[in-house]
Amino acid sequence: MVTPPLPNSRTEPDGSAVIRVLSYNIRSLRDDTAALARVITACTPDLVLIQEAPRFFRWRKKLARLAAASGQVILSGGATAAGPAILCSLRATVERTEDVLLPLTPGQHRRGFATAVVRFGGARLGVLSCHLSLQKDERYEQGGMLLDRLAGMGVEHAVAGGDINERPGGPAFTRLAAGLQDCWAAAPWGSEYTWTPGNPFQRIDAIFATKGVEVLGCGVPPPLPALLEHGDPHGGPAVTEADLRAATDHFPVLAALRVPALQT
């Protein structure tokens, strides 16, 4: 069965915005960076929620090169958020950004959130990129911190995405899905499993949205030839199986969302 493409980004006459959000664990750019840039470019995202961005020597320059190669700019995060980062297209109007470091558990990696508030047309949106702990109890607590952070951003609509390090049905994933829409569950599109590219068998990466956001589709982008059979509506390169497998050790998650216009 041919997978239809997600809707194009656009601003509706009423000021609401259709946006494309990509969540992607890029493994600190340790793999094929050119393939990674091609995948991001092919997805034509308005927002890229990154996990495992470079954090050490010349990390800003490395992240800036990836952004430039994929038609994006750096919005927030990186080493200052302990790995999560947000890229955006020039379509976004940036209102504010904030990098948040979470409490450090002895013996565990430092974790954080990259956050921002942006506008697309008449729509205002909170954005958060995360990479939750490998440790079950800490991961559950971080899920609660994520919900608290979104609630405290002062926005009606928000999207959060990242490497949850847990499958649906786990305690942290369930906590997030109880307070937000799990976009894959709301409108499945493409493929489900995000890890590992060599033998994908589980979904540990996800995009979540607040209840007022309409999910038009969400999943792992289908590679060639599925996109070519339907045609590439964006006029750019299509995602290839080789690039998806070479870019990093996770598959990306892409969602199309309709964000209502800000009520005045």
C-alpha positions as a Markdown table, in Angstrom:
| # | Residue | x | y | z |
|---|---|---|---|---|
| 1 | Met | 0.0 | 0.0 | 0.0 |
| 2 | Val | 1.4 | 3.4 | -1.0 |
| 3 | Thr | 1.8 | 5.9 | 1.9 |
| 4 | Pro | 0.4 | 9.3 | 0.9 |
| 5 | Pro | 2.6 | 12.3 | 1.7 |
| 6 | Leu | 1.9 | 14.4 | 4.8 |
| 7 | Pro | 0.3 | 17.8 | 4.1 |
| 8 | Asn | 2.5 | 20.7 | 3.1 |
| 9 | Ser | 3.3 | 23.4 | 5.6 |
| 10 | Arg | 0.9 | 26.3 | 5.2 |
| 11 | Thr | -0.9 | 29.1 | 6.9 |
| 12 | Glu | -4.7 | 28.9 | 6.7 |
| 13 | Pro | -7.0 | 31.9 | 6.0 |
| 14 | Asp | -8.1 | 31.9 | 9.7 |
| 15 | Gly | -4.5 | 32.2 | 10.9 |
| 16 | Ser | -4.1 | 28.6 | 12.0 |
| 17 | Ala | -0.9 | 26.9 | 10.8 |
| 18 | Val | -0.1 | 23.4 | 9.4 |
| 19 | Ile | 3.5 | 22.6 | 10.4 |
| 20 | Arg | 5.8 | 19.7 | 10.0 |
| 21 | Val | 7.7 | 18.6 | 13.1 |
| 22 | Leu | 10.7 | 16.2 | 13.0 |
| 23 | Ser | 12.1 | 14.5 | 16.1 |
| 24 | Tyr | 15.5 | 12.8 | 15.5 |
| 25 | Asn | 18.3 | 11.3 | 17.7 |
| 26 | Ile | 21.4 | 12.2 | 15.7 |
| 27 | Arg | 24.0 | 10.3 | 17.9 |
| 28 | Ser | 26.3 | 13.3 | 18.3 |
| 29 | Leu | 27.0 | 13.3 | 14.5 |
| 30 | Arg | 29.1 | 10.2 | 14.7 |
| 31 | Asp | 27.6 | 8.6 | 11.6 |
| 32 | Asp | 27.0 | 9.9 | 8.0 |
| 33 | Thr | 26.4 | 13.6 | 8.5 |
| 34 | Ala | 25.7 | 14.2 | 4.8 |
| 35 | Ala | 23.0 | 11.4 | 4.8 |
| 36 | Leu | 21.6 | 12.9 | 8.0 |
| 37 | Ala | 21.3 | 16.3 | 6.3 |
| 38 | Arg | 19.6 | 14.8 | 3.3 |
| 39 | Val | 17.0 | 13.0 | 5.5 |
| 40 | Ile | 16.2 | 16.2 | 7.4 |
| 41 | Thr | 16.0 | 18.2 | 4.1 |
| 42 | Ala | 13.7 | 15.6 | 2.5 |
| 43 | Cys | 11.3 | 15.8 | 5.4 |
| 44 | Thr | 10.9 | 19.6 | 4.9 |
| 45 | Pro | 10.3 | 20.3 | 8.6 |
| 46 | Asp | 9.4 | 23.6 | 10.2 |
| 47 | Leu | 10.8 | 22.4 | 13.5 |
| 48 | Val | 13.5 | 19.8 | 14.2 |
| 49 | Leu | 13.6 | 18.4 | 17.7 |
| 50 | Ile | 17.1 | 16.9 | 18.1 |
| 51 | Gln | 18.5 | 14.5 | 20.7 |
| 52 | Glu | 22.2 | 13.8 | 21.2 |
| 53 | Ala | 23.4 | 17.0 | 19.6 |
| 54 | Pro | 27.1 | 17.6 | 19.8 |
| 55 | Arg | 28.1 | 18.6 | 23.3 |
| 56 | Phe | 31.9 | 19.0 | 23.4 |
| 57 | Phe | 34.7 | 20.6 | 21.3 |
| 58 | Arg | 33.2 | 23.1 | 18.8 |
| 59 | Trp | 29.7 | 21.8 | 19.3 |
| 60 | Arg | 28.1 | 25.0 | 18.2 |
| 61 | Lys | 29.9 | 24.9 | 14.8 |
| 62 | Lys | 29.0 | 21.3 | 14.2 |
| 63 | Leu | 25.4 | 21.9 | 14.9 |
| 64 | Ala | 25.4 | 25.1 | 12.8 |
| 65 | Arg | 26.8 | 23.1 | 9.9 |
| 66 | Leu | 24.1 | 20.5 | 10.1 |
| 67 | Ala | 21.5 | 23.2 | 10.3 |
| 68 | Ala | 22.8 | 25.0 | 7.2 |
| 69 | Ala | 23.2 | 21.8 | 5.3 |
| 70 | Ser | 19.5 | 20.9 | 5.9 |
| 71 | Gly | 18.0 | 24.4 | 5.4 |
| 72 | Gln | 17.5 | 25.1 | 9.1 |
| 73 | Val | 18.8 | 27.5 | 11.7 |
| 74 | Ile | 19.6 | 26.8 | 15.4 |
| 75 | Leu | 16.8 | 27.8 | 17.7 |
| 76 | Ser | 18.0 | 26.5 | 21.1 |
| 77 | Gly | 19.8 | 23.7 | 23.0 |
| 78 | Gly | 22.9 | 21.7 | 22.4 |
| 79 | Ala | 25.5 | 21.4 | 25.1 |
| 80 | Thr | 23.6 | 24.0 | 27.2 |
| 81 | Ala | 20.7 | 21.6 | 27.4 |
| 82 | Ala | 22.9 | 18.5 | 27.8 |
| 83 | Gly | 22.1 | 17.2 | 24.3 |
| 84 | Pro | 18.6 | 18.1 | 23.2 |
| 85 | Ala | 18.4 | 20.9 | 20.6 |
| 86 | Ile | 15.8 | 22.6 | 18.4 |
| 87 | Leu | 16.3 | 23.7 | 14.8 |
| 88 | Cys | 13.7 | 25.7 | 12.8 |
| 89 | Ser | 13.0 | 27.0 | 9.4 |
| 90 | Leu | 12.9 | 30.7 | 8.6 |
| 91 | Arg | 9.1 | 30.3 | 8.6 |
| 92 | Ala | 9.1 | 30.4 | 12.4 |
| 93 | Thr | 9.0 | 33.7 | 14.3 |
| 94 | Val | 10.9 | 33.2 | 17.6 |
| 95 | Glu | 9.4 | 34.6 | 20.7 |
| 96 | Arg | 11.7 | 33.2 | 23.3 |
| 97 | Thr | 14.0 | 30.2 | 24.1 |
| 98 | Glu | 15.2 | 28.5 | 27.2 |
| 99 | Asp | 17.6 | 25.6 | 27.9 |
| 100 | Val | 16.7 | 23.7 | 31.1 |
| 101 | Leu | 19.1 | 21.3 | 33.0 |
| 102 | Leu | 17.3 | 18.6 | 35.0 |
| 103 | Pro | 18.5 | 17.4 | 38.4 |
| 104 | Leu | 21.5 | 15.2 | 38.2 |
| 105 | Thr | 21.2 | 11.7 | 39.6 |
| 106 | Pro | 24.6 | 10.3 | 40.7 |
| 107 | Gly | 25.9 | 7.8 | 38.3 |
| 108 | Gln | 23.6 | 8.9 | 35.5 |
| 109 | His | 24.1 | 11.2 | 32.5 |
| 110 | Arg | 23.0 | 14.8 | 32.9 |
| 111 | Arg | 19.7 | 15.4 | 31.1 |
| 112 | Gly | 17.9 | 18.6 | 30.0 |
| 113 | Phe | 15.2 | 20.1 | 27.8 |
| 114 | Ala | 15.6 | 22.5 | 24.9 |
| 115 | Thr | 12.5 | 24.7 | 24.8 |
| 116 | Ala | 11.1 | 27.6 | 22.8 |
| 117 | Val | 7.9 | 29.6 | 22.1 |
| 118 | Val | 7.4 | 30.3 | 18.4 |
| 119 | Arg | 4.7 | 31.6 | 16.0 |
| 120 | Phe | 3.6 | 30.4 | 12.6 |
| 121 | Gly | 1.1 | 32.7 | 11.0 |
| 122 | Gly | -1.5 | 33.4 | 13.7 |
| 123 | Ala | -0.6 | 30.3 | 15.7 |
| 124 | Arg | 1.6 | 30.4 | 18.9 |
| 125 | Leu | 3.3 | 27.2 | 19.9 |
| 126 | Gly | 5.5 | 25.9 | 22.8 |
| 127 | Val | 8.2 | 23.5 | 21.7 |
| 128 | Leu | 10.3 | 21.1 | 23.8 |
| 129 | Ser | 13.0 | 18.6 | 22.8 |
| 130 | Cys | 13.9 | 15.9 | 25.3 |
| 131 | His | 16.0 | 12.8 | 25.8 |
| 132 | Leu | 14.9 | 10.9 | 28.9 |
| 133 | Ser | 16.9 | 8.8 | 31.2 |
| 134 | Leu | 17.9 | 5.1 | 30.7 |
| 135 | Gln | 17.0 | 4.5 | 34.4 |
| 136 | Lys | 13.3 | 3.7 | 34.9 |
| 137 | Asp | 12.5 | 5.7 | 38.1 |
| 138 | Glu | 14.5 | 8.8 | 36.9 |
| 139 | Arg | 12.8 | 8.6 | 33.5 |
| 140 | Tyr | 9.4 | 8.6 | 35.1 |
| 141 | Glu | 10.2 | 11.7 | 37.1 |
| 142 | Gln | 11.6 | 13.4 | 34.1 |
| 143 | Gly | 8.3 | 12.7 | 32.3 |
| 144 | Gly | 6.5 | 14.6 | 35.0 |
| 145 | Met | 9.0 | 17.5 | 34.7 |
| 146 | Leu | 8.3 | 17.6 | 31.0 |
| 147 | Leu | 4.6 | 18.0 | 31.6 |
| 148 | Asp | 5.2 | 20.6 | 34.3 |
| 149 | Arg | 7.6 | 22.6 | 31.9 |
| 150 | Leu | 5.0 | 22.6 | 29.1 |
| 151 | Ala | 2.3 | 23.7 | 31.5 |
| 152 | Gly | 4.5 | 26.6 | 32.7 |
| 153 | Met | 5.3 | 27.9 | 29.3 |
| 154 | Gly | 2.3 | 30.2 | 29.2 |
| 155 | Val | 1.0 | 28.8 | 25.9 |
| 156 | Glu | -2.3 | 27.1 | 25.0 |
| 157 | His | -0.7 | 24.8 | 22.4 |
| 158 | Ala | 2.6 | 22.9 | 22.6 |
| 159 | Val | 4.5 | 20.0 | 21.0 |
| 160 | Ala | 7.2 | 17.9 | 22.6 |
| 161 | Gly | 9.3 | 15.3 | 21.0 |
| 162 | Gly | 12.3 | 13.1 | 21.7 |
| 163 | Asp | 14.0 | 9.9 | 22.6 |
| 164 | Ile | 11.8 | 8.5 | 25.4 |
| 165 | Asn | 14.1 | 5.5 | 26.0 |
| 166 | Glu | 10.9 | 3.5 | 26.7 |
| 167 | Arg | 8.2 | 1.8 | 24.6 |
| 168 | Pro | 4.5 | 2.7 | 24.7 |
| 169 | Gly | 2.9 | 1.1 | 27.8 |
| 170 | Gly | 6.0 | 1.9 | 30.0 |
| 171 | Pro | 5.4 | 4.1 | 33.1 |
| 172 | Ala | 7.0 | 7.3 | 31.7 |
| 173 | Phe | 5.5 | 6.9 | 28.2 |
| 174 | Thr | 2.1 | 6.3 | 29.7 |
| 175 | Arg | 2.5 | 9.3 | 31.9 |
| 176 | Leu | 3.2 | 11.5 | 28.9 |
| 177 | Ala | 0.4 | 10.0 | 26.8 |
| 178 | Ala | -2.1 | 10.6 | 29.6 |
| 179 | Gly | -1.4 | 14.3 | 29.6 |
| 180 | Leu | -0.7 | 14.8 | 25.9 |
| 181 | Gln | -1.6 | 13.3 | 22.5 |
| 182 | Asp | 0.8 | 10.5 | 21.4 |
| 183 | Cys | 0.8 | 11.7 | 17.8 |
| 184 | Trp | 1.5 | 8.2 | 16.3 |
| 185 | Ala | -1.4 | 6.7 | 18.2 |
| 186 | Ala | -3.6 | 9.7 | 17.1 |
| 187 | Ala | -2.9 | 9.5 | 13.4 |
| 188 | Pro | -0.4 | 6.8 | 12.4 |
| 189 | Trp | 1.4 | 7.4 | 9.1 |
| 190 | Gly | 4.5 | 5.8 | 7.6 |
| 191 | Ser | 6.2 | 3.2 | 9.9 |
| 192 | Glu | 6.1 | 2.8 | 13.7 |
| 193 | Tyr | 9.4 | 1.5 | 14.9 |
| 194 | Thr | 12.3 | 3.9 | 15.4 |
| 195 | Trp | 15.1 | 1.7 | 16.8 |
| 196 | Thr | 17.4 | 0.3 | 15.6 |
| 197 | Pro | 17.7 | 1.0 | 11.8 |
| 198 | Gly | 19.4 | -2.4 | 11.3 |
| 199 | Asn | 16.4 | -4.2 | 12.7 |
| 200 | Pro | 13.7 | -1.9 | 13.8 |
| 201 | Phe | 11.5 | -3.6 | 16.4 |
| 202 | Gln | 10.4 | -0.9 | 18.9 |
| 203 | Arg | 9.1 | 2.6 | 19.2 |
| 204 | Ile | 11.2 | 4.6 | 21.7 |
| 205 | Asp | 11.1 | 8.0 | 19.9 |
| 206 | Ala | 7.8 | 10.0 | 19.8 |
| 207 | Ile | 6.1 | 13.3 | 19.3 |
| 208 | Phe | 3.5 | 14.5 | 21.7 |
| 209 | Ala | 1.1 | 17.4 | 21.3 |
| 210 | Thr | -1.4 | 19.2 | 23.6 |
| 211 | Lys | -5.1 | 18.4 | 23.2 |
| 212 | Gly | -6.0 | 21.4 | 21.0 |
| 213 | Val | -3.5 | 20.5 | 18.3 |
| 214 | Glu | -4.9 | 18.5 | 15.4 |
| 215 | Val | -2.6 | 15.6 | 14.4 |
| 216 | Leu | -2.7 | 15.1 | 10.6 |
| 217 | Gly | -0.2 | 12.2 | 10.6 |
| 218 | Cys | 2.9 | 11.0 | 12.4 |
| 219 | Gly | 5.5 | 8.2 | 11.9 |
| 220 | Val | 8.8 | 7.2 | 10.4 |
| 221 | Pro | 9.0 | 8.7 | 6.9 |
| 222 | Pro | 8.6 | 6.0 | 4.2 |
| 223 | Pro | 11.7 | 5.6 | 2.0 |
| 224 | Leu | 11.9 | 5.2 | -1.7 |
| 225 | Pro | 10.1 | 3.9 | -3.8 |
| 226 | Ala | 7.0 | 4.7 | -1.8 |
| 227 | Leu | 7.4 | 8.5 | -2.0 |
| 228 | Leu | 8.2 | 8.4 | -5.7 |
| 229 | Glu | 5.2 | 6.3 | -6.5 |
| 230 | His | 3.0 | 9.0 | -5.1 |
| 231 | Gly | 5.2 | 11.8 | -6.3 |
| 232 | Asp | 7.3 | 14.2 | -4.3 |
| 233 | Pro | 5.0 | 17.2 | -3.6 |
| 234 | His | 7.8 | 19.3 | -2.1 |
| 235 | Gly | 10.1 | 19.4 | -5.2 |
| 236 | Gly | 13.1 | 18.3 | -3.1 |
| 237 | Pro | 14.9 | 15.0 | -2.5 |
| 238 | Ala | 13.0 | 12.0 | -1.2 |
| 239 | Val | 14.2 | 10.0 | 1.8 |
| 240 | Thr | 16.2 | 6.9 | 0.7 |
| 241 | Glu | 16.5 | 3.6 | 2.7 |
| 242 | Ala | 20.3 | 4.0 | 2.5 |
| 243 | Asp | 20.3 | 7.5 | 4.0 |
| 244 | Leu | 17.9 | 6.5 | 6.8 |
| 245 | Arg | 20.2 | 3.6 | 7.8 |
| 246 | Ala | 23.4 | 5.6 | 7.4 |
| 247 | Ala | 22.4 | 8.8 | 9.1 |
| 248 | Thr | 22.3 | 7.7 | 12.8 |
| 249 | Asp | 21.2 | 4.7 | 14.9 |
| 250 | His | 17.6 | 5.9 | 15.2 |
| 251 | Phe | 14.9 | 6.5 | 12.6 |
| 252 | Pro | 13.3 | 9.9 | 12.6 |
| 253 | Val | 9.7 | 10.7 | 13.6 |
| 254 | Leu | 7.8 | 13.2 | 11.4 |
| 255 | Ala | 4.5 | 14.7 | 12.2 |
| 256 | Ala | 2.1 | 17.1 | 10.5 |
| 257 | Leu | 0.1 | 19.2 | 12.9 |
| 258 | Arg | -2.6 | 21.9 | 12.6 |
| 259 | Val | -2.1 | 24.5 | 15.3 |
| 260 | Pro | -5.1 | 26.8 | 15.9 |
| 261 | Ala | -4.7 | 30.5 | 15.6 |
| 262 | Leu | -4.2 | 32.5 | 18.8 |
| 263 | Gln | -7.5 | 33.8 | 20.1 |
| 264 | Thr | -7.5 | 37.5 | 20.7 |
